[in-house]
Amino acid sequence: MHKLITELSEFDAIVLANGEYPTHHIPLSLLGLCHNVVCCDGAGAKYISNGKMPLAIIGDGDSLPSEFKKKHQEIFHHIAEQEDNDLTKATRFIMSQTPARSIAYLGATGMREDHTIANISLMMRYYKEYHLMPVMITDYGWFIPTSGKQVFETFPRQQVSIFNFSCKHLNSKGLRWNSYAYQQFWQGSLNEAIDKTIEMDGDGEYLMYFTFDAKK
C-alpha cells in the first residue's frame, strides 16, 4: 500500500529543484530529516542560506555566482550538457553515488509553467526508464507515477487526480467518480476519496496526485 505523505515519510534521497522553495511544513520537515539532499543549481544557494548543507549541487552553474561556486567547489558538480535538465542530472548523480530507489522531488513547481509541466512529466520517465520510486512533493500535495494494481492510503474528501499515460482500462474503488481509461489529462482530474483507501487497477502506467488537505 502507498502510504500518505507526512512529516515522517522516509526517502533514500531528495532532489531539491530551483523552483519555488517549499513553504509547507511537510516538505520542509522532509528536507530536515533526509541526509542525502542533492540540489539543482540555484537551489543549492537557497538550501545553504536556510542553514543546511547538501550532498551535492548539480547543474551548469548558470544561476550561481562565481564566488559561490568557488566557495563550495567540493560539492558543486558542473554538468554542461543540455540534453537533460538539472532535475535529471541530479537524479543520475544520485543513482551513480547511492543505491537509492525512493527519491522525493521538492521545489520542482512554481515560477515558470513550462518547467513545472516538464518536471512533473519526468516522474513517469524516472519510474519507467530508471526503475525508481519517485514522488514529487509540492506545497499542496504529491504526485506518484505507478502502474497496474495499486492501493493508496487516503482519507475522506482528499482530492485526487489521475493522469492516464498508457492504460486501455483503468478502474477504481473508493473514489467519488469511478475512473476509466482517460484519453485527455483533464478528464481524470478533480476526483475525491470517499474512505481510507482507494484501489486502482490499470493495464499500463498512470500518474496519481493527492492533496495534503481535505476539501472543505
C-alpha positions as a Markdown table, in Angstrom:
| # | Residue | x | y | z |
|---|---|---|---|---|
| 1 | Met | 0.0 | 0.0 | 0.0 |
| 2 | His | 1.2 | 3.5 | -0.8 |
| 3 | Lys | 1.1 | 5.4 | 2.5 |
| 4 | Leu | 0.1 | 9.1 | 2.9 |
| 5 | Ile | 3.0 | 11.5 | 2.7 |
| 6 | Thr | 3.6 | 13.0 | 6.1 |
| 7 | Glu | 6.4 | 14.8 | 8.0 |
| 8 | Leu | 7.8 | 11.4 | 8.9 |
| 9 | Ser | 7.8 | 9.8 | 5.5 |
| 10 | Glu | 11.2 | 8.4 | 4.6 |
| 11 | Phe | 13.1 | 8.6 | 1.3 |
| 12 | Asp | 16.5 | 7.4 | 0.2 |
| 13 | Ala | 17.3 | 10.8 | -1.2 |
| 14 | Ile | 15.8 | 14.2 | -2.0 |
| 15 | Val | 16.3 | 16.3 | -5.1 |
| 16 | Leu | 15.7 | 20.0 | -4.4 |
| 17 | Ala | 14.9 | 21.8 | -7.7 |
| 18 | Asn | 15.3 | 25.5 | -8.3 |
| 19 | Gly | 11.6 | 26.3 | -8.5 |
| 20 | Glu | 9.7 | 27.9 | -5.6 |
| 21 | Tyr | 11.3 | 26.9 | -2.3 |
| 22 | Pro | 9.0 | 24.8 | -0.2 |
| 23 | Thr | 6.9 | 26.6 | 2.5 |
| 24 | His | 4.5 | 23.8 | 3.6 |
| 25 | His | 5.6 | 22.1 | 6.8 |
| 26 | Ile | 5.6 | 18.6 | 5.3 |
| 27 | Pro | 8.2 | 19.2 | 2.5 |
| 28 | Leu | 10.2 | 21.4 | 4.9 |
| 29 | Ser | 10.2 | 18.7 | 7.5 |
| 30 | Leu | 11.4 | 16.1 | 4.9 |
| 31 | Leu | 14.2 | 18.4 | 3.9 |
| 32 | Gly | 15.3 | 18.5 | 7.6 |
| 33 | Leu | 15.2 | 14.7 | 8.0 |
| 34 | Cys | 16.9 | 13.4 | 4.9 |
| 35 | His | 20.7 | 13.3 | 4.8 |
| 36 | Asn | 21.0 | 12.7 | 1.1 |
| 37 | Val | 19.9 | 16.0 | -0.4 |
| 38 | Val | 21.1 | 16.9 | -3.9 |
| 39 | Cys | 20.3 | 20.4 | -5.2 |
| 40 | Cys | 19.8 | 21.6 | -8.7 |
| 41 | Asp | 21.9 | 24.6 | -9.4 |
| 42 | Gly | 20.5 | 27.7 | -7.8 |
| 43 | Ala | 18.5 | 25.6 | -5.3 |
| 44 | Gly | 21.9 | 24.9 | -3.6 |
| 45 | Ala | 22.3 | 28.5 | -2.6 |
| 46 | Lys | 18.7 | 28.6 | -1.3 |
| 47 | Tyr | 19.3 | 25.4 | 0.7 |
| 48 | Ile | 22.5 | 26.6 | 2.2 |
| 49 | Ser | 21.0 | 30.0 | 3.1 |
| 50 | Asn | 18.5 | 28.1 | 5.1 |
| 51 | Gly | 21.3 | 26.6 | 7.3 |
| 52 | Lys | 21.7 | 23.3 | 5.5 |
| 53 | Met | 24.5 | 21.6 | 3.5 |
| 54 | Pro | 23.6 | 19.4 | 0.6 |
| 55 | Leu | 25.4 | 16.2 | -0.5 |
| 56 | Ala | 25.9 | 17.9 | -3.9 |
| 57 | Ile | 24.9 | 20.7 | -6.1 |
| 58 | Ile | 24.4 | 19.7 | -9.8 |
| 59 | Gly | 24.0 | 21.8 | -12.9 |
| 60 | Asp | 25.5 | 24.1 | -15.4 |
| 61 | Gly | 26.0 | 26.8 | -12.8 |
| 62 | Asp | 24.3 | 29.5 | -14.8 |
| 63 | Ser | 22.2 | 30.6 | -11.8 |
| 64 | Leu | 25.1 | 30.6 | -9.2 |
| 65 | Pro | 27.6 | 33.4 | -8.6 |
| 66 | Ser | 31.3 | 32.6 | -9.3 |
| 67 | Glu | 32.1 | 33.3 | -5.7 |
| 68 | Phe | 29.6 | 30.8 | -4.5 |
| 69 | Lys | 30.8 | 28.1 | -6.9 |
| 70 | Lys | 34.4 | 28.6 | -5.8 |
| 71 | Lys | 33.5 | 28.5 | -2.1 |
| 72 | His | 31.5 | 25.3 | -2.5 |
| 73 | Gln | 33.7 | 23.7 | -5.2 |
| 74 | Glu | 33.9 | 20.4 | -3.3 |
| 75 | Ile | 30.2 | 19.8 | -3.6 |
| 76 | Phe | 29.5 | 21.6 | -6.9 |
| 77 | His | 29.4 | 19.3 | -9.9 |
| 78 | His | 29.4 | 21.2 | -13.2 |
| 79 | Ile | 27.5 | 19.3 | -15.9 |
| 80 | Ala | 27.3 | 21.5 | -19.1 |
| 81 | Glu | 25.3 | 19.2 | -21.4 |
| 82 | Gln | 21.8 | 20.3 | -22.3 |
| 83 | Glu | 20.2 | 17.1 | -23.4 |
| 84 | Asp | 18.7 | 16.6 | -19.9 |
| 85 | Asn | 17.6 | 19.3 | -17.4 |
| 86 | Asp | 19.1 | 19.7 | -14.0 |
| 87 | Leu | 16.4 | 17.5 | -12.4 |
| 88 | Thr | 17.6 | 14.6 | -14.4 |
| 89 | Lys | 21.2 | 15.4 | -13.9 |
| 90 | Ala | 20.7 | 15.3 | -10.2 |
| 91 | Thr | 18.8 | 12.1 | -10.4 |
| 92 | Arg | 21.6 | 10.4 | -12.4 |
| 93 | Phe | 24.1 | 11.7 | -9.8 |
| 94 | Ile | 22.2 | 10.1 | -7.0 |
| 95 | Met | 22.0 | 6.8 | -8.9 |
| 96 | Ser | 25.7 | 6.9 | -9.5 |
| 97 | Gln | 26.5 | 7.5 | -5.8 |
| 98 | Thr | 24.0 | 5.5 | -3.8 |
| 99 | Pro | 21.6 | 2.5 | -4.2 |
| 100 | Ala | 18.7 | 4.9 | -3.7 |
| 101 | Arg | 15.4 | 4.0 | -5.3 |
| 102 | Ser | 12.8 | 6.1 | -3.4 |
| 103 | Ile | 13.5 | 9.7 | -4.3 |
| 104 | Ala | 11.4 | 12.8 | -3.3 |
| 105 | Tyr | 11.5 | 15.8 | -5.6 |
| 106 | Leu | 10.9 | 19.2 | -3.9 |
| 107 | Gly | 10.9 | 22.7 | -5.3 |
| 108 | Ala | 10.1 | 21.4 | -8.8 |
| 109 | Thr | 7.0 | 23.5 | -9.4 |
| 110 | Gly | 6.1 | 27.2 | -9.4 |
| 111 | Met | 7.7 | 30.1 | -11.3 |
| 112 | Arg | 7.8 | 29.1 | -15.0 |
| 113 | Glu | 4.9 | 26.9 | -16.0 |
| 114 | Asp | 6.9 | 25.1 | -18.8 |
| 115 | His | 9.4 | 24.0 | -16.2 |
| 116 | Thr | 6.6 | 22.7 | -13.9 |
| 117 | Ile | 5.0 | 20.6 | -16.7 |
| 118 | Ala | 8.4 | 19.2 | -17.8 |
| 119 | Asn | 9.3 | 18.3 | -14.2 |
| 120 | Ile | 6.0 | 16.6 | -13.5 |
| 121 | Ser | 6.3 | 14.6 | -16.7 |
| 122 | Leu | 9.8 | 13.4 | -15.7 |
| 123 | Met | 8.3 | 11.4 | -12.8 |
| 124 | Met | 7.0 | 8.9 | -15.3 |
| 125 | Arg | 10.3 | 8.8 | -17.1 |
| 126 | Tyr | 12.2 | 8.0 | -13.9 |
| 127 | Tyr | 9.7 | 5.3 | -13.0 |
| 128 | Lys | 9.7 | 3.6 | -16.4 |
| 129 | Glu | 13.3 | 4.1 | -17.6 |
| 130 | Tyr | 15.3 | 4.4 | -14.3 |
| 131 | His | 13.1 | 1.9 | -12.3 |
| 132 | Leu | 12.9 | 4.4 | -9.4 |
| 133 | Met | 10.1 | 5.1 | -7.0 |
| 134 | Pro | 9.9 | 8.9 | -7.4 |
| 135 | Val | 7.4 | 11.2 | -5.6 |
| 136 | Met | 7.1 | 14.9 | -6.4 |
| 137 | Ile | 6.0 | 16.8 | -3.3 |
| 138 | Thr | 4.7 | 20.4 | -3.6 |
| 139 | Asp | 3.2 | 22.8 | -1.1 |
| 140 | Tyr | -0.2 | 21.3 | -1.8 |
| 141 | Gly | 0.2 | 17.6 | -2.3 |
| 142 | Trp | 2.2 | 15.0 | -4.2 |
| 143 | Phe | 2.5 | 13.1 | -7.5 |
| 144 | Ile | 3.2 | 9.4 | -7.7 |
| 145 | Pro | 3.8 | 7.6 | -11.1 |
| 146 | Thr | 2.7 | 3.9 | -11.0 |
| 147 | Ser | 1.2 | 1.1 | -13.0 |
| 148 | Gly | -1.1 | -2.0 | -12.7 |
| 149 | Lys | -3.0 | -2.7 | -9.5 |
| 150 | Gln | -2.2 | -0.4 | -6.6 |
| 151 | Val | -3.7 | 0.5 | -3.2 |
| 152 | Phe | -3.4 | 4.1 | -1.8 |
| 153 | Glu | -4.0 | 5.2 | 1.7 |
| 154 | Thr | -6.4 | 8.2 | 1.7 |
| 155 | Phe | -8.9 | 10.0 | 3.9 |
| 156 | Pro | -12.4 | 11.2 | 3.2 |
| 157 | Arg | -12.7 | 14.2 | 0.9 |
| 158 | Gln | -9.0 | 14.1 | 0.0 |
| 159 | Gln | -8.7 | 15.5 | -3.5 |
| 160 | Val | -7.3 | 13.0 | -6.1 |
| 161 | Ser | -6.4 | 13.3 | -9.7 |
| 162 | Ile | -5.5 | 10.6 | -12.2 |
| 163 | Phe | -3.5 | 11.2 | -15.3 |
| 164 | Asn | -3.5 | 8.2 | -17.7 |
| 165 | Phe | -0.3 | 7.6 | -19.7 |
| 166 | Ser | -0.8 | 4.2 | -21.4 |
| 167 | Cys | -3.8 | 2.4 | -19.9 |
| 168 | Lys | -6.5 | 0.9 | -22.1 |
| 169 | His | -8.5 | 0.1 | -19.0 |
| 170 | Leu | -8.2 | 1.9 | -15.7 |
| 171 | Asn | -10.7 | 1.1 | -12.9 |
| 172 | Ser | -11.0 | 2.3 | -9.4 |
| 173 | Lys | -12.7 | 1.7 | -6.0 |
| 174 | Gly | -13.1 | 4.3 | -3.3 |
| 175 | Leu | -13.3 | 7.4 | -5.5 |
| 176 | Arg | -16.4 | 9.6 | -5.8 |
| 177 | Trp | -16.4 | 9.1 | -9.5 |
| 178 | Asn | -15.1 | 5.8 | -10.9 |
| 179 | Ser | -12.1 | 6.1 | -13.2 |
| 180 | Tyr | -11.7 | 4.9 | -16.7 |
| 181 | Ala | -9.0 | 5.0 | -19.4 |
| 182 | Tyr | -9.0 | 8.7 | -19.8 |
| 183 | Gln | -8.0 | 10.0 | -23.3 |
| 184 | Gln | -7.1 | 13.5 | -22.0 |
| 185 | Phe | -5.3 | 14.6 | -18.9 |
| 186 | Trp | -8.1 | 16.9 | -17.7 |
| 187 | Gln | -10.6 | 14.1 | -17.7 |
| 188 | Gly | -9.1 | 12.4 | -14.6 |
| 189 | Ser | -8.6 | 15.5 | -12.6 |
| 190 | Leu | -10.5 | 16.8 | -9.5 |
| 191 | Asn | -11.8 | 13.4 | -8.2 |
| 192 | Glu | -12.2 | 12.7 | -4.4 |
| 193 | Ala | -11.5 | 9.9 | -2.0 |
| 194 | Ile | -14.6 | 8.7 | 0.0 |
| 195 | Asp | -12.9 | 6.5 | 2.6 |
| 196 | Lys | -9.5 | 5.4 | 4.0 |
| 197 | Thr | -8.2 | 3.7 | 0.8 |
| 198 | Ile | -8.6 | 3.7 | -2.9 |
| 199 | Glu | -7.8 | 0.8 | -5.2 |
| 200 | Met | -6.6 | 1.4 | -8.8 |
| 201 | Asp | -6.5 | -1.3 | -11.5 |
| 202 | Gly | -4.9 | -0.4 | -14.8 |
| 203 | Asp | -3.1 | -2.3 | -17.6 |
| 204 | Gly | -0.5 | 0.4 | -18.1 |
| 205 | Glu | 1.1 | 3.5 | -16.5 |
| 206 | Tyr | -0.7 | 6.3 | -14.8 |
| 207 | Leu | 0.2 | 9.3 | -12.6 |
| 208 | Met | -1.6 | 9.9 | -9.3 |
| 209 | Tyr | -2.0 | 13.2 | -7.4 |
| 210 | Phe | -3.1 | 13.6 | -3.8 |
| 211 | Thr | -3.7 | 16.8 | -1.8 |
| 212 | Phe | -2.4 | 17.2 | 1.8 |
| 213 | Asp | -5.8 | 18.6 | 3.0 |
| 214 | Ala | -9.4 | 17.5 | 2.6 |
| 215 | Lys | -11.8 | 19.6 | 0.6 |
| 216 | Lys | -13.8 | 21.9 | 3.0 |
